Each structure stands twice: as C-alpha cells, then as structure tokens.
Amino acid sequence: MAIEGLGSSGQAATLATFTRSRLTRVSLADSRLSRLDLTEVGLDLSGALLRNIVFEHCNGSFAHFRGATLKSVRLQGCILTGSSSQEADLREVVFQDCELGEAQLSLRG
C-alpha cells in the first residue's frame, strides 16, 4: 500500500498498523497518534515539518527524520530504535520514556 499526499491534520488514530506501506508527503499536524506500529512502513519524514503532534506508545523503529523540523512534538513511551534524525531541528521535542537504542541523533538549530 502506498499513501501519498494524505492530509490527516487534527485527527486521532489508535491501534493502527501499517504493513509494508510507504508514507509520502503525509500531513500529521495537530494530531494525536496512539499505539501505531510503523516498523514495516518505510517511514521517511526527511525534511518534513511536524507540528503539534503527540505520539503515544508508537513503534517507529528505523524511521527517518533527516533534516525535519518538529515543533511542539511529544513522544511518550515510543520505540525509535535505529531511527535517524540527523540534522533535524528537535528543539521543541519532548522524549518521555522512549527507547532510542542505536538512534542517530545529529541535531541542527
């Protein structure tokens, strides 16, 4: 499944699973996402602007946030093992009880 250009601003999602899917140019502003499993998605948010989002207990292992800007983003109890956020602007991000093993965090800003 490929999802491209989907606008889900202001939405809430709980217990969703994306399997062998690719998300491209998806807008997630002003959203609350709970218990999402994105491990087989190929989640690439390089250069994206993510604003006013809460991720709760989501699995985003190996996600790419290279050069992304995250504003007012909270990650609570998320698994981000092996994720890459090189050159990302994470100044307004709160990581609370997250697993960040082998994550590449090279920040800008």
DRENKEMI-707465 format. One record per residue (C-alpha): x negated, y, z negated; residue number from 1; residue in three letters. Coordinates in pm, whole numbers. Layout:
// DRENKEMI-707465
u: X; v: Y; w: Z; num: NUM; residu: ALA;
...
// end
This chain:
// DRENKEMI-707465
u: 0; v: 0; w: 0; num: 1; residu: MET;
u: -128; v: 349; w: 79; num: 2; residu: ALA;
u: 19; v: 654; w: -89; num: 3; residu: ILE;
u: -77; v: 984; w: 71; num: 4; residu: GLU;
u: 41; v: 1337; w: 5; num: 5; residu: GLY;
u: 285; v: 1233; w: -267; num: 6; residu: LEU;
u: 397; v: 1517; w: -492; num: 7; residu: GLY;
u: 485; v: 1395; w: -839; num: 8; residu: SER;
u: 441; v: 1718; w: -1030; num: 9; residu: SER;
u: 636; v: 1744; w: -1351; num: 10; residu: GLY;
u: 709; v: 1371; w: -1365; num: 11; residu: GLN;
u: 660; v: 1096; w: -1621; num: 12; residu: ALA;
u: 556; v: 739; w: -1545; num: 13; residu: ALA;
u: 535; v: 450; w: -1791; num: 14; residu: THR;
u: 419; v: 90; w: -1747; num: 15; residu: LEU;
u: 347; v: 124; w: -1376; num: 16; residu: ALA;
u: 96; v: -94; w: -1194; num: 17; residu: THR;
u: -59; v: -14; w: -857; num: 18; residu: PHE;
u: -225; v: -318; w: -699; num: 19; residu: THR;
u: -461; v: -293; w: -402; num: 20; residu: ARG;
u: -335; v: 58; w: -333; num: 21; residu: SER;
u: -508; v: 379; w: -230; num: 22; residu: ARG;
u: -401; v: 718; w: -363; num: 23; residu: LEU;
u: -497; v: 1016; w: -146; num: 24; residu: THR;
u: -401; v: 1384; w: -194; num: 25; residu: ARG;
u: -154; v: 1299; w: -469; num: 26; residu: VAL;
u: -37; v: 1588; w: -687; num: 27; residu: SER;
u: -9; v: 1499; w: -1056; num: 28; residu: LEU;
u: 22; v: 1846; w: -1209; num: 29; residu: ALA;
u: 235; v: 1893; w: -1520; num: 30; residu: ASP;
u: 282; v: 1516; w: -1563; num: 31; residu: SER;
u: 267; v: 1255; w: -1839; num: 32; residu: ARG;
u: 134; v: 913; w: -1736; num: 33; residu: LEU;
u: 152; v: 624; w: -1984; num: 34; residu: SER;
u: 17; v: 268; w: -1964; num: 35; residu: ARG;
u: -77; v: 282; w: -1595; num: 36; residu: LEU;
u: -313; v: 19; w: -1459; num: 37; residu: ASP;
u: -512; v: 178; w: -1178; num: 38; residu: LEU;
u: -803; v: -69; w: -1169; num: 39; residu: THR;
u: -732; v: -206; w: -821; num: 40; residu: GLU;
u: -623; v: 123; w: -672; num: 41; residu: VAL;
u: -950; v: 268; w: -549; num: 42; residu: GLY;
u: -858; v: 586; w: -734; num: 43; residu: LEU;
u: -1063; v: 862; w: -573; num: 44; residu: ASP;
u: -983; v: 1209; w: -705; num: 45; residu: LEU;
u: -1307; v: 1367; w: -582; num: 46; residu: SER;
u: -1268; v: 1743; w: -553; num: 47; residu: GLY;
u: -913; v: 1731; w: -691; num: 48; residu: ALA;
u: -752; v: 1985; w: -921; num: 49; residu: LEU;
u: -569; v: 1810; w: -1207; num: 50; residu: LEU;
u: -371; v: 2045; w: -1429; num: 51; residu: ARG;
u: -161; v: 1998; w: -1745; num: 52; residu: ASN;
u: -167; v: 1618; w: -1745; num: 53; residu: ILE;
u: -156; v: 1367; w: -2029; num: 54; residu: VAL;
u: -288; v: 1015; w: -1962; num: 55; residu: PHE;
u: -192; v: 773; w: -2242; num: 56; residu: GLU;
u: -337; v: 421; w: -2261; num: 57; residu: HIS;
u: -414; v: 413; w: -1887; num: 58; residu: CYS;
u: -675; v: 192; w: -1722; num: 59; residu: ASN;
u: -872; v: 396; w: -1471; num: 60; residu: GLY;
u: -1189; v: 187; w: -1464; num: 61; residu: SER;
u: -1420; v: 278; w: -1175; num: 62; residu: PHE;
u: -1214; v: 588; w: -1083; num: 63; residu: ALA;
u: -1398; v: 870; w: -902; num: 64; residu: HIS;
u: -1361; v: 1233; w: -1018; num: 65; residu: PHE;
u: -1671; v: 1370; w: -842; num: 66; residu: ARG;
u: -1652; v: 1750; w: -820; num: 67; residu: GLY;
u: -1296; v: 1753; w: -959; num: 68; residu: ALA;
u: -1159; v: 2029; w: -1181; num: 69; residu: THR;
u: -950; v: 1915; w: -1475; num: 70; residu: LEU;
u: -758; v: 2186; w: -1661; num: 71; residu: LYS;
u: -565; v: 2114; w: -1980; num: 72; residu: SER;
u: -602; v: 1737; w: -1937; num: 73; residu: VAL;
u: -578; v: 1494; w: -2230; num: 74; residu: ARG;
u: -684; v: 1130; w: -2209; num: 75; residu: LEU;
u: -570; v: 924; w: -2508; num: 76; residu: GLN;
u: -672; v: 561; w: -2550; num: 77; residu: GLY;
u: -774; v: 529; w: -2185; num: 78; residu: CYS;
u: -1024; v: 287; w: -2031; num: 79; residu: ILE;
u: -1260; v: 470; w: -1796; num: 80; residu: LEU;
u: -1539; v: 211; w: -1784; num: 81; residu: THR;
u: -1767; v: 266; w: -1487; num: 82; residu: GLY;
u: -1586; v: 581; w: -1377; num: 83; residu: SER;
u: -1776; v: 864; w: -1210; num: 84; residu: SER;
u: -1720; v: 1231; w: -1286; num: 85; residu: SER;
u: -2044; v: 1370; w: -1151; num: 86; residu: GLN;
u: -2037; v: 1747; w: -1102; num: 87; residu: GLU;
u: -1681; v: 1762; w: -1237; num: 88; residu: ALA;
u: -1551; v: 2053; w: -1444; num: 89; residu: ASP;
u: -1432; v: 1883; w: -1764; num: 90; residu: LEU;
u: -1439; v: 2188; w: -1993; num: 91; residu: ARG;
u: -1065; v: 2165; w: -2067; num: 92; residu: GLU;
u: -1051; v: 1786; w: -2109; num: 93; residu: VAL;
u: -993; v: 1603; w: -2436; num: 94; residu: VAL;
u: -1108; v: 1239; w: -2454; num: 95; residu: PHE;
u: -947; v: 1075; w: -2758; num: 96; residu: GLN;
u: -1020; v: 708; w: -2841; num: 97; residu: ASP;
u: -1125; v: 633; w: -2481; num: 98; residu: CYS;
u: -1362; v: 362; w: -2356; num: 99; residu: GLU;
u: -1632; v: 530; w: -2145; num: 100; residu: LEU;
u: -1885; v: 243; w: -2113; num: 101; residu: GLY;
u: -2115; v: 288; w: -1812; num: 102; residu: GLU;
u: -1926; v: 603; w: -1707; num: 103; residu: ALA;
u: -2135; v: 856; w: -1514; num: 104; residu: GLN;
u: -2080; v: 1197; w: -1667; num: 105; residu: LEU;
u: -2276; v: 1470; w: -1491; num: 106; residu: SER;
u: -2090; v: 1793; w: -1557; num: 107; residu: LEU;
u: -2070; v: 2132; w: -1389; num: 108; residu: ARG;
u: -1934; v: 2457; w: -1521; num: 109; residu: GLY;
// end
